Amino acid sequence: MCGIIGILGDHQAAPIMVDALKRLEYRGYDSAGIATVEDGRLDRRRAVGKLVNLADLLVHEPLAGLAGIGHTRWATHGGPSVANAHPHRAGRVAVVHNGIIENFRELRDELGGDWESQTDTETVARLCERYLDEGMPHRDAAFATIDRLEGAYALCFLFDGEPDLLICARAGSPLAIGHGDGEMFVGSDAIALGPLTDRLTYLEEGDRAVVTRAGVEIWDIHGNRSNREIRRVPVDRQRIEKAGHRHYMAKEIHEQPQTLKDVLDLYLDGDRVVPPDGYDFAATDRIQMVACGTANIACSVAKYWFEGLARLPVEVDIASEYRYREGPIGADTTALFVSQSGETADTLAALRYATPRARAILSVVNVTESSIARESSVVFPIRAGVEVGVASTKAFTNQLAALLCLAILAARQRGEIDAAREAELVTGLRRLPALVSQALAIEARCEALAVKLAEATDILFLGRGPMFPLAHEGALKLKEISYIHAEAYASGELKHGPIALVDRTLPVVVFAPMDPLFDKTVSNMQEVMAREGQVLLVSDAAGLEAASDGVWETLMLPEVEPVFAPILYAVPAQLLAYHVAVAKGTDVDQPRNLAKSVTVE
């Protein structure tokens, strides 16, 4: 959510910063701006909407300087407007900020005067300027400002008359320092800095940094000087290209056979599951899984696997609710957190609540340098690579694959499966990339169906067993990018209320592989058809032969053992949502009101 770039370079900063901000578009934004220092003078340019508007403004009103800061803003305090766009400036200081300053109203009352914006961030700039007026040096003024702030923030300060100084701080929101040759950089993540440097230092919680072209000095949360590690982040992990596809989401859907192979190569060794880091699931009596959005849906699928294969009880919680209900955590409970970015604010806060209480903290993440990964006892990577589309696709299926591997591991450790069954499951896992590749062949059919689905105002998704959370994923994807209202229900719940919604105008998508619950699902589907609901049945050849009479349309997937079906059936959920969104002409990769990485509560 939001993006920060800072540069102390040897070249004109403005075009470099705009290019870096383009790489941060995937995080979500509704305005953008940059500020530079040239001949000792601070200046800025800001624009509402897409980055092309800022780029056009810079053509007519160029901004020179070798030092600068830039920002893409996702509106929190105050709507999208030039006045609310970052950088915010007060006299000699400009600031960019990700996060929320919770005590900004109190600080505004203290500072008084007229305000240019409705944002919490302007308060930071005004407070720092006041300390400069009192004669404080730049570092002291910035640090004194940070001392007064409550809430979450990643901050970067730029000063009038100081072309070789950036001051940064991190509390709750991620921030990285990039090391160049006589140049230094600041960014929200490695993607922003990828073409500039592959040597990164990640600020820890509570860190403050003084950055000059000579290097960086860091102070930890206790005020002690701290030498953080410089890590090499390979450039190929940061590459963002559409590779001939119309949208990043389409590219990422089609990458799934390869990304699934990548994660399975990490977890499988011969006929066994051997994760990159070990954990003994036999020593725990319960797993508490916590996540947000699509990651939470992955946890809901995994609950079926851990309980069915390993006979290990699982509770699944929404991260934004978890710590506030103050649920008890037993000493033998393992807490497992799932997050693509590893920086999701609600999930990170839940992790910190569980850390002193749970037996161990496990995380399933895509970004292994993230805060959630660094604060976990054991980290399980998903190897999905950079995911730009806001609606998660390959990260979701790789989360599922990693979680299924862990469920198989737990089943072996707990004596619930023998070596022969584990080998069968591993063989099935190894077949998944090819099956997903086959499933992608339904795309043309999904595109044709999408024309009709795009006319709907409401769509219902149904499933039973692990297809029930998969139905939630289908509904969520459709809502996210097409803006069509969609709901998901366990098929057996229809008669307890939702069936009242069914009429001839309602498309109903039914996920029904030929599994032990197939007949039950078909019975529920027949209830829909009896009330003229328009059923789109998604099944395999045997399922369609048995139950396709009278349905509106069908989609056929390869036959797969039921335990693997949620991964395979994610493909039609994604393709239907994608093509409906394209048919409606919405912004597929950056849907309205959404951000890729939600780093504020």
C-alpha positions in Angstrom: 0.0 0.0 0.0 1.6 3.3 -1.2 5.2 3.4 -2.4 8.3 5.3 -1.5 11.5 6.0 -3.5 14.4 8.1 -2.4 17.6 8.8 -4.3 21.0 10.4 -3.7 22.5 9.9 -7.1 24.9 11.0 -9.8 22.1 11.6 -12.4 19.0 13.6 -12.7 16.7 12.1 -10.1 13.2 12.9 -11.5 13.1 10.4 -14.4 14.7 7.7 -12.3 12.1 8.2 -9.5 9.2 8.1 -11.9 10.5 4.9 -13.4 10.8 3.4 -9.8 7.3 4.5 -8.9 6.0 2.7 -12.0 7.5 -0.5 -10.6 5.5 0.3 -7.4 2.2 0.7 -9.2 1.2 -2.8 -8.2 0.9 -1.7 -4.6 -2.1 0.5 -5.5 -2.3 4.3 -5.6 -4.5 7.2 -6.6 -2.0 10.1 -6.7 1.8 10.5 -7.0 4.5 13.1 -6.6 8.2 13.8 -6.3 10.4 16.4 -4.7 14.1 17.2 -5.5 16.9 19.5 -4.3 18.6 21.5 -7.0 21.2 24.3 -6.2 20.2 23.9 -2.6 16.5 24.6 -3.3 13.7 22.2 -2.5 10.8 21.9 -5.1 8.1 19.3 -5.9 5.5 18.2 -8.4 2.3 16.3 -7.7 -0.6 14.9 -9.7 -3.8 12.9 -9.2 -4.5 9.6 -10.9 -2.0 7.5 -12.9 1.7 8.1 -13.1 1.4 9.3 -16.7 -0.3 12.4 -15.3 2.8 13.1 -13.2 5.1 12.3 -16.1 3.1 14.8 -18.3 3.4 17.5 -15.6 7.2 17.0 -15.5 7.4 17.6 -19.2 5.8 21.0 -18.8 7.3 21.8 -15.4 10.6 19.9 -15.2 12.2 19.2 -11.9 16.0 19.1 -11.8 18.3 17.8 -9.0 20.4 14.7 -8.2 18.6 14.1 -4.9 14.9 13.5 -4.4 12.0 11.6 -2.9 8.9 10.2 -4.5 5.7 8.6 -3.5 2.5 6.9 -4.8 -0.3 7.5 -2.4 -3.3 5.3 -1.6 -5.8 7.6 0.1 -6.5 7.2 3.8 -6.8 10.6 5.5 -8.4 12.8 2.8 -9.4 11.8 -0.7 -7.3 11.8 -3.8 -6.3 15.4 -4.6 -3.1 17.4 -5.4 -3.2 18.9 -2.0 -3.3 15.5 -0.3 -0.7 14.0 -2.6 2.9 13.3 -1.3 5.5 14.6 -0.8 4.2 17.0 1.8 6.2 20.1 2.4 6.5 22.6 5.2 9.2 25.3 4.6 12.6 23.6 4.4 11.4 19.9 4.7 9.6 17.5 2.5 8.3 14.1 3.6 6.9 11.0 2.1 5.1 8.5 4.3 3.4 5.1 4.2 1.2 4.2 7.1 -1.1 6.1 9.5 -0.1 8.6 12.2 -2.7 7.9 14.9 -2.1 11.1 17.0 -2.0 13.5 14.1 -5.1 15.4 15.3 -3.5 16.1 18.7 -0.3 17.3 16.9 -2.3 19.5 14.6 -4.0 21.1 17.6 -0.6 21.8 19.1 0.9 23.2 15.9 -2.1 25.3 15.0 -2.3 27.5 11.9 -3.7 26.8 8.5 -3.3 23.4 6.8 -2.8 22.7 3.1 -4.2 19.1 3.2 -6.4 16.7 5.1 -3.6 14.2 5.6 -1.8 13.0 8.7 1.5 13.3 6.8 1.5 17.0 6.6 1.7 17.1 10.4 5.0 15.3 10.2 6.5 17.9 7.9 5.1 20.8 10.0 6.4 19.4 13.2 9.9 18.8 11.7 9.9 22.4 10.4 9.1 23.7 13.8 12.1 21.9 15.3 14.3 23.3 12.5 13.0 26.8 13.5 14.1 26.1 17.0 17.7 25.6 15.7 17.9 21.9 15.7 20.2 20.2 13.2 18.4 18.3 10.5 19.0 14.8 12.0 17.9 16.0 15.5 14.8 17.7 14.1 13.8 14.6 12.2 14.5 12.3 15.1 12.6 14.6 17.5 9.6 14.5 15.1 9.7 10.7 15.0 9.7 10.6 18.8 6.4 12.3 18.8 4.6 10.0 16.3 2.2 7.2 17.3 1.1 4.7 14.7 2.6 3.0 11.7 5.0 4.6 9.3 7.8 4.4 6.8 9.2 7.9 6.5 11.7 9.6 4.3 12.7 13.3 4.8 14.4 15.6 2.3 15.7 19.0 3.2 16.2 22.4 1.5 19.9 23.1 1.1 20.8 19.4 1.8 21.5 17.6 -1.5 23.4 14.8 0.3 21.0 13.8 3.0 17.9 11.6 3.5 16.6 10.6 6.9 14.4 7.5 7.2 12.5 5.7 9.8 10.4 2.5 10.0 7.7 1.4 12.4 5.2 -1.0 11.1 5.7 -0.3 7.4 8.6 -1.8 5.4 11.6 0.3 4.2 14.8 -0.8 2.5 18.1 1.1 1.9 19.9 0.4 -1.4 23.7 0.7 -1.7 25.2 1.9 -5.0 28.6 3.1 -6.2 28.7 6.6 -4.7 24.9 6.6 -4.7 22.3 5.6 -2.1 18.7 4.7 -2.5 15.6 4.2 -0.4 12.6 2.1 -1.4 9.4 0.5 -0.1 10.7 -2.8 -1.4 13.3 -4.5 -3.6 11.1 -4.1 -6.7 11.4 -0.3 -6.6 15.2 -0.5 -6.3 15.8 -3.5 -8.6 17.4 -1.8 -11.6 19.4 0.6 -9.3 21.1 -1.9 -7.0 21.0 -5.5 -5.8 22.5 -4.7 -2.4 19.9 -3.9 0.1 19.6 -3.3 3.9 16.2 -3.8 5.4 15.4 -1.5 8.3 14.1 -3.4 11.4 11.1 -2.3 13.5 11.9 1.0 15.1 15.0 1.7 13.1 16.1 5.2 12.1 18.6 5.9 9.3 20.7 8.8 8.1 21.6 8.3 4.5 24.3 10.1 2.5 26.2 9.2 -0.6 28.9 7.8 1.6 26.6 5.2 3.2 24.1 4.8 5.9 24.1 5.1 9.7 21.3 3.2 11.5 20.0 3.5 15.1 17.8 0.8 16.5 14.6 1.2 18.6 16.7 1.7 21.7 18.8 4.4 20.2 21.9 2.2 19.8 24.0 2.4 16.6 23.3 -0.8 14.6 25.0 -2.3 11.6 22.3 -4.0 9.6 23.2 -6.7 7.1 23.6 -5.8 3.5 21.8 -8.5 1.4 22.1 -9.3 -2.2 18.7 -9.6 -3.9 19.1 -11.0 -7.4 17.8 -8.8 -10.1 15.9 -11.5 -11.8 13.7 -11.8 -8.8 12.7 -8.2 -9.3 12.0 -8.2 -13.0 8.4 -7.1 -13.9 7.4 -7.7 -17.5 4.0 -8.6 -19.1 5.8 -11.0 -21.5 3.3 -10.4 -24.3 0.2 -10.6 -22.1 -2.4 -7.9 -22.0 -2.3 -7.7 -18.2 0.0 -8.8 -15.4 -2.8 -10.9 -14.0 -3.0 -12.8 -17.3 0.7 -13.4 -17.3 0.7 -14.5 -13.6 -2.2 -17.0 -14.2 -0.2 -18.5 -17.1 3.0 -18.7 -15.0 1.4 -21.1 -12.5 2.7 -24.4 -14.0 6.2 -23.1 -13.7 5.8 -21.4 -10.3 4.1 -24.6 -8.9 7.1 -26.6 -10.1 9.4 -24.1 -8.5 7.8 -24.5 -5.0 7.4 -28.3 -5.3 11.1 -28.6 -6.3 11.8 -26.9 -3.0 9.6 -29.1 -0.8 9.9 -32.5 -2.5 12.8 -34.9 -2.4 12.3 -38.3 -4.0 9.2 -39.8 -2.6 9.1 -37.6 0.5 8.2 -34.1 1.6 11.3 -32.4 2.9 10.7 -28.7 3.5 13.6 -26.2 3.4 13.3 -25.8 7.1 12.1 -28.4 9.6 9.3 -28.4 12.1 7.9 -31.3 14.2 4.1 -31.2 13.9 3.9 -34.3 16.2 4.8 -32.1 19.1 1.8 -29.8 18.7 -1.9 -30.4 19.5 -3.4 -27.6 17.4 -2.6 -25.2 14.6 -3.9 -21.6 14.6 -3.8 -20.3 11.1 -4.1 -16.5 10.6 -4.2 -14.5 7.4 -6.1 -11.9 5.4 -8.0 -12.0 2.1 -6.9 -14.7 -0.4 -4.2 -15.9 2.0 -7.0 -16.6 4.6 -8.8 -18.6 1.9 -5.7 -20.7 1.4 -5.7 -21.4 5.2 -9.3 -22.4 5.0 -8.4 -25.0 2.3 -5.4 -26.2 4.3 -7.7 -26.8 7.3 -9.3 -29.7 5.4 -5.8 -31.1 4.6 -4.3 -30.9 8.0 -7.4 -32.3 9.7 -8.1 -34.9 7.0 -4.6 -36.1 6.4 -2.8 -35.5 9.7 -5.8 -35.5 12.1 -4.4 -32.2 13.5 -7.1 -29.7 14.6 -6.9 -26.3 12.9 -8.5 -23.0 13.6 -8.5 -20.3 10.9 -8.8 -16.7 11.9 -9.0 -13.4 10.0 -5.9 -11.4 11.0 -7.8 -8.2 11.5 -10.0 -9.8 14.1 -7.6 -12.3 15.7 -5.8 -10.3 18.3 -8.7 -8.1 19.3 -10.8 -11.0 20.5 -7.9 -12.0 22.7 -8.5 -15.7 22.1 -6.6 -18.1 24.3 -3.5 -19.8 22.8 -2.4 -23.0 24.4 1.3 -23.7 25.1 1.2 -26.6 22.6 -0.6 -24.5 19.9 1.4 -23.8 16.8 0.6 -20.4 15.2 0.9 -20.3 11.4 0.7 -17.0 9.4 0.3 -16.7 5.7 1.1 -13.5 3.7 2.3 -13.0 0.1 4.2 -9.8 0.9 5.1 -10.7 4.5 4.3 -7.1 5.5 0.5 -7.3 5.8 -0.1 -5.0 8.8 -3.0 -7.0 10.4 -1.2 -10.3 10.0 2.0 -8.9 11.4 0.1 -7.5 14.4 -1.5 -10.9 15.0 1.9 -12.6 14.8 3.2 -10.3 17.5 0.2 -11.1 19.7 0.9 -14.8 19.3 4.6 -14.8 19.6 4.9 -14.9 23.5 2.0 -17.3 23.8 2.3 -20.0 21.1 4.6 -23.0 20.9 6.2 -21.7 17.7 5.5 -19.1 15.0 5.5 -20.5 11.5 5.1 -18.3 8.4 4.3 -19.1 4.7 5.5 -16.1 2.7 6.6 -15.1 -0.7 9.1 -12.5 0.4 11.6 -14.2 2.7 13.2 -10.9 3.7 9.9 -9.5 5.0 9.0 -8.6 8.6 6.8 -11.6 9.1 9.5 -13.9 7.9 12.1 -12.3 10.1 9.9 -12.5 13.2 9.0 -16.2 12.7 10.5 -19.3 14.2 10.4 -21.2 10.9 9.8 -19.8 7.4 8.3 -21.7 4.6 8.8 -19.9 1.2 6.3 -20.2 -1.6 8.7 -19.2 -4.5 5.9 -17.5 -6.5 8.2 -14.7 -7.7 7.1 -11.1 -8.1 3.3 -10.9 -8.3 2.2 -7.5 -9.7 -1.6 -8.0 -10.2 -3.5 -6.9 -7.1 -5.7 -10.0 -7.4 -3.5 -12.8 -6.2 -3.2 -15.8 -8.6 0.1 -17.7 -8.6 0.8 -16.7 -5.0 -2.5 -18.3 -4.0 -1.8 -21.6 -5.8 1.8 -21.7 -4.4 0.5 -21.0 -0.9 -1.8 -24.0 -1.4 1.0 -26.2 -2.7 3.3 -25.3 0.3 0.5 -25.8 2.8 -0.4 -29.2 1.3 3.2 -30.2 1.5 3.3 -29.3 5.2 0.0 -31.2 5.8 1.6 -34.3 4.2 4.7 -33.8 6.4 2.5 -33.5 9.5 0.6 -36.6 8.6 3.9 -38.6 8.3 5.3 -37.2 11.5 2.0 -38.0 13.4 1.9 -41.6 12.0 -1.4 -41.0 10.1 0.1 -42.0 6.7 2.7 -44.6 5.8 5.6 -44.3 3.3 3.5 -45.7 0.5 0.7 -43.2 0.9 3.2 -40.4 1.1 4.8 -41.5 -2.1 1.4 -41.6 -3.8 0.7 -38.0 -2.6 4.1 -36.8 -3.7 3.5 -38.4 -7.2 0.2 -36.5 -7.4 2.0 -33.2 -6.4 4.5 -33.7 -9.1 1.7 -34.1 -11.7 0.1 -30.8 -10.7 2.1 -28.4 -12.9 1.1 -30.5 -16.0 -2.5 -30.6 -14.9 -2.6 -26.9 -14.3 -1.2 -26.4 -17.8 -4.0 -28.6 -19.2 -6.5 -26.6 -17.2 -5.4 -23.4 -18.8 -6.7 -24.7 -22.1 -10.2 -23.8 -20.9 -9.3 -20.1 -21.3 -11.1 -19.5 -24.6 -14.2 -21.1 -23.2 -14.0 -18.9 -20.1 -13.6 -15.8 -22.3 -16.8 -16.8 -24.2 -18.8 -17.4 -21.0 -17.5 -14.1 -19.5 -19.5 -12.1 -22.1 -22.7 -13.4 -20.5 -21.5 -13.3 -16.9 -20.5 -9.7 -17.4 -24.1 -8.7 -17.7 -25.0 -10.1 -14.3 -25.4 -7.9 -11.2 -25.0 -10.8 -8.8 -23.3 -14.2 -9.1 -23.4 -17.1 -6.6 -20.5 -19.6 -6.1 -21.1 -23.0 -4.5 -18.9 -25.8 -3.3 -18.6 -28.5 -0.7 -15.6 -29.7 1.4 -12.5 -27.9 0.2 -14.4 -26.6 -2.8 -16.3 -24.4 -0.3 -13.3 -22.1 0.4 -12.5 -22.3 -3.3 -15.9 -20.9 -4.0 -15.0 -18.0 -1.7 -11.9 -17.5 -3.8 -13.9 -17.4 -7.0 -16.3 -14.9 -5.5 -13.5 -12.7 -4.1 -11.6 -12.7 -7.4 -14.8 -11.6 -9.3 -15.6 -8.9 -6.8 -12.0 -7.6 -6.8 -11.6 -6.9 -10.5 -15.0 -6.9 -12.1 -16.9 -5.1 -9.3 -19.8 -7.5 -9.7 -21.4 -8.5 -6.4 -20.6 -12.2 -5.7 -21.2 -14.5 -2.8 -20.0 -17.9 -1.9 -21.8 -20.6 0.1 -21.3 -24.2 1.2 -23.8 -25.9 -1.1 -25.6 -27.5 1.8 -26.4 -24.1 3.2 -28.5 -23.1 0.3 -31.8 -24.2 1.9 -31.0 -22.3 5.0 -31.5 -18.9 3.4 -29.5 -18.1 0.3 -31.8 -20.1 -2.0 -34.2 -17.1 -1.7 -31.8 -15.2 -4.0 -32.2 -17.7 -6.9 -34.1 -16.8 -10.0 -33.6 -17.0 -13.7 -31.3 -13.9 -13.7 -28.8 -15.4 -11.2 -25.7 -17.2 -12.6 -24.6 -19.9 -10.1 -21.0 -21.2 -10.5 -20.7 -24.7 -9.0 -17.3 -26.3 -8.3 -17.9 -30.1 -8.2 -15.1 -32.4 -9.0 -16.0 -36.1 -8.9 -15.2 -36.6 -5.3 -16.9 -38.2 -2.2 -19.2 -35.1 -1.9 -20.1 -35.0 -5.6 -23.6 -36.5 -5.3 -24.4 -34.1 -2.4 -23.3 -31.1 -4.4 -25.3 -32.2 -7.4 -28.4 -32.5 -5.2 -27.9 -28.9 -4.1 -27.3 -27.8 -7.7 -30.6 -29.4 -8.7 -32.4 -27.2 -6.1 -31.0 -24.2 -7.9 -32.0 -25.4 -11.3 -35.6 -26.2 -10.0 -35.8 -22.4 -9.3 -34.5 -21.5 -12.8 -31.0 -20.5 -11.5 -28.5 -20.5 -14.4 -25.9 -23.1 -13.4 -22.3 -23.1 -14.7 -21.0 -26.5 -13.6 -17.2 -26.8 -13.3 -16.2 -30.5 -13.1 -14.2 -33.3 -14.8 -15.4 -35.5 -17.6 -17.0 -38.0 -15.3 -18.8 -35.3 -13.4 -20.1 -33.6 -16.5 -21.4 -36.9 -17.9 -23.2 -37.6 -14.7 -24.7 -34.2 -13.9 -24.7 -31.7 -16.8 -28.2 -32.2 -18.0 -30.2 -29.0 -17.7 -27.3 -26.8 -16.7 -26.7 -23.5 -18.4 -23.0 -24.1 -19.3 -20.1 -26.3 -18.3 -16.3 -26.1 -17.9 -14.4 -29.4 -18.0 -11.1 -29.8 -16.0 -8.7 -32.8 -16.0 -9.5 -35.6 -13.6 -7.5 -35.2 -10.3 -7.4 -36.9 -6.9 -9.7 -34.9 -4.6 -6.9 -33.8 -2.3 -5.4 -31.8 -5.1 -8.6 -30.4 -6.6 -8.5 -27.0 -4.8 -5.2 -26.1 -6.6 -6.5 -27.2 -10.0 -9.9 -25.6 -9.6 -8.3 -22.2 -8.8 -7.6 -21.9 -12.5 -11.3 -21.5 -13.7 -12.0 -19.2 -10.7 -9.2 -17.0 -11.9 -9.9 -17.1 -15.6 -13.6 -16.4 -15.2 -12.9 -13.4 -13.0 -10.2 -12.1 -15.4 -12.3 -12.4 -18.6 -15.4 -10.9 -16.9 -13.3 -7.9 -15.9 -11.9 -7.6 -19.4 -15.4 -7.8 -20.8 -16.5 -5.0 -18.5 -13.5 -2.9 -19.2 -12.3 -2.5 -15.6 -8.7 -2.0 -14.5 -7.7 -5.6 -14.1 -4.3 -5.1 -12.5 -5.1 -2.1 -10.3 -8.8 -2.4 -9.4 -10.3 0.6 -7.7 -9.9 1.1 -4.0 -7.5 -1.8 -3.6 -3.8 -2.1 -2.9 -1.5 -5.1 -3.3 0.2 -4.9 0.0 -1.9 -3.6 2.9 0.5 -2.2 5.3 -1.9 -0.2 7.5 -4.6 -1.6 9.8 
